[in-house]
Amino acid sequence: MDTPLLPAPPRPAAELINLDAGPRGCPQSPRRSAPLAMAARSLLLIRGGCVVNDDSSQEADVLVEDGVVQAVGRHVLPPGDAPAGLRVLDAAGKLVLPGGIDTHTHMQFPFMGSRSVDDFHLGTKAALAGGTTMIMDFAIPHKGHSLIEAFDTWRSWADSQVCCDYSLHVAVTWWSDQVKEEMKILTQDKGVNSFKMFMAYKDVYMVRDVELYEAFSRCKEIGAIAQVHAENGDLVAEGAKKMLALGITGPEGHELSRPEAVEAEATLRAVTIASAVNCPLYVVHVMSKSAAKVVADARRDGKVVYGEPIAAGLGTDGTHHWDREWLHAAHHVMGPPLRPDPSTPDFLMNLLANDDLTTTGSDNCTFNSCQKALGKDDFTKIPNGVNGVEDRMSIIWEKGVHSGKMDENRFVAVTSTNAAKIFNLYPRKGRIAVGSDADIVIWDPKATRTISAKTHHQAVNFNIFEGMVCHGVPVVTISRGKVVYEAGVFSVSAGDGKFIPRKPFAEYIYKRIKQQDQTCIPTPVKREPYKGEVITLTSKEDSTHGTRKQAQP
């Protein structure tokens, strides 16, 4: 279901929009402002809200000019000083948050014989409705194909269609000197600083350990962060054969063939290989307790590792795979699978709240019921993927903040700021401060909404969170300084969003890497040379036999 595009109505100077404000106690901070050029073409004032960043909250106004935050503080424009054309949003009683950054989407992705139905237009519109103002998608080449060509293909799909800003990770699905060189070009010239390696999807995208080692080494050389889909692809393939041989063809076979031990093993292997070259590692879609524990342990051991749970894993579980209705079960199939242990979402949220896990994505990769039905007789043919780009923010608020596991500052960190820091977008993104992009959400923490496929804005015809009541609702979304979503109405067009290039060597992660390289270099033991006997090998085939050679004086 899609809300028709409506043009933004003309607004008189200093128009006041009331958001049904109510009182809210919030600590106050000193005013922070920058000079305002009164001849600006686009002016917006968000008045009276509680501005929430990852490290502080303050009652403050936010002044925006031409898409950039110009001032944050109390009374940045005294009454009577409003310039012509200024639009005012009354946010009293509401939270004013940095727009969400969804670190993991797959829009219009050609996969498993089909293509995900949320394209870059409808998918990014849905993101805006949920309070997300930037997505990070994946350009994924087939084995033997150019990474740069894949990047250009995804750009050609997205640039004219996106309604919010976006960036691209690039997948490394094979290894060669060409791949090594293209990674450098993508980093230096194309604005890419993250590369994803699949440890699953054997014979399609999967790379082996030696290729992981080479890719991780290259990431470190060029200042990128390595990402992994962590599942043991060989065990998944054998598990699928086993389930089918047992006559298990339904969606439950998907989880049974790739249990969480398979995810945990691959996660530990990725951490081990990354540690061998001291490369920063980002584990996408952490779905199980055991994989999350591996990430948490690695972080506590001082390794530069980040874990990304997703909306699906935080908001629901894998018991749905055993539903008596085949279609309902198939709707929940994704990889790695949702776990059947119903305590998993709560466990993952606890680790997210306490910084054992760091960011949140959606892994939004949606296929309609008729596409899922490709696997009606064989679970291995069900296209993997679920929704989440529109509901991610509300799910995390409901399960994290409303439940009391995290505060509003941690919510901002895990939905926006941490991603901006890791992927070198900060403080342009992920913060409300002078000079930052005006990607802002006015959030009502007391309002509720019920998630449903009947009312969501995505193209997919089901929703895995169907019927869930969430506290915390985005009432206004501002992208690039423009109100693009307000009270259920869009004022945005395809192409309004822009590609955001990212520079390598993000200080947030590489400062530690460089310091570790300087202080953790192995050194040889100083000792006297050996002067005793050394045997002489007589045969390459049999090194167990030889003749003794006298030591040299």
Secondary structure, DSSP 8 states (H G I E B T S, - for coil): ------------TTEEEE-------------EE----TT-S-EEEEEEEEEE-SS-EEEEEEEEETTEEEEEETTSS-TT---TT-EEEE-TTSEEEE-EEEEEE-TT-EETTEE-S--HHHHHHHHHHTTEEEEEEEE---TTS-HHHHHHHHHHHHTTT-SSEEEEEEEE-S-SHHHHHHHHHHHHHS---EEEEES-STTTTB--HHHHHHHHHHHHHHT-EEEEE---HHHHHHHHHHHHHTT--STHHHHHHS-HHHHHHHHHHHHHHHHHHT--EEE----SHHHHHHHHHHHHTT--EEE--BHHHHH--GGGGG-SSHHHHHHT--SS---S-TTHHHHHHHHHHTTSS---B--B----HHHHGGGTT-GGGS---B--TTTHHHHHIIIIITTTSS-HHHHHIIIIIHHHHHTT-TTTSS--STTSB--EEEEEEEEEEE--TTT--SSSS--TTTT-EEEEEEEEEEETTEEEEETTEE---TT-S-B----SS-HHHHHHHHHHHHH------------S-EEEE--SS-TT-EEEE----
